Amino acid sequence: MRALGCLVCGWLWLSPASAAEAPQLLLVGLDGKTFFTPEGGRNGPNGQDALALVDVSDEAHPRLVQTLPLDNSAYGPPTNLQITPDGRLGLVASSVLMSQEGEAWYAQADDRVHVVDLLATPPRLVETVTVGRQPSGLAIDRTGTLALVANREGRSVTVLAIRGTEVRVAATVDVGDEAAAVAIAPDGRRAYVAKNKAAKVGVLSIDRGRVSYDPALDMPVGPGTYGLDVTPDGALVLTGNTGPAPSDGHADTVSVIRANSGRPVVSDHIGIGDTPEALAIAPDGQHAAVAVVRGAAAAHASLAYTPTGLVALLTIGQDGTVRRTGEAPAGAVTQGIAFSPSGRFVYVGNYVDRTLGIYRVEGDAIVETSKLALPGQPASLRGRAAR
């Protein structure tokens, strides 16, 4: 167990009397070792990553309140962190660390999940838990007592039991393929795992904390599956499929899964543009927002290069139909997307620009309103798990 101090404090942190009084926070993973340059992507030494805490209590005007030096990574999907429903704990997975060979740095799988006490004064790291290799996507159920971690190189999902500020490994479930992201259904009885290279979504059954996997329920979606979320009523699952070669200039898809039956099935594919790496569903289930990288991660000399990404808005009908109804420009290499607690605003991490884009949902349209400067490259972001 070790504690880390504050690097940046934007204001005096006041200790809340209870979790109910905790500020509405976004966790933002800041990667300081992977860079997208005009010549292409490159890696550097470890030790420059951090976790940023952003207060979104004033949803239109988020503000940075603190950063903690904490290993995390842009490798894998931008869903490697989340806050428990009561706002007490933040869990942050560290997917890779860098190893130097000659002049170059190469990614090597890490196996840690950091536990941050968000109600401490100031918030601090209280524990680091060993999970599977290359932990990537992470989800917490509505009770706040169970978390799932998708392990890419481990080809598994780690089950974590949460009690107070203690987090313990309860089990590891083999899913047969790289597990890039995971999402838990609202009733807590089922979870979905993005099997990135297999172009499938697997189904996990949850029974009183016991998790099992049935490969017969795997569903074909699209190659490079990263983004994954479930509607609040559990009826639909949306996946973002980045394609066989992200940022290649070719259009990719969001898949729609009908999940309100004994056997979930893929019901639709929606054209979304090049590399929809992150998506989120609004708290009321009426919209989804997708961060589309386009060619912003490509070398500038590439035919696929574009200087910016975009944010696409999907409208979810009561009949389960999903339509693309709006879009707005975003920054370079969009990594991470989240709705505000009310669902009226959307936040997007612009990795190269080191900003948090702030967008307002207006009917079935989305409009950029402002940006918040960040002290590093936002690789991932998420708020509280739903209650």
Summary of the structure (lengths in Angstrom):
residues: 387
radius of gyration: 18.8
end to end distance: 28.7
largest distance: 57.1
contacts: 1538
relative contact order: 0.14
helix: 2%
strand: 55%
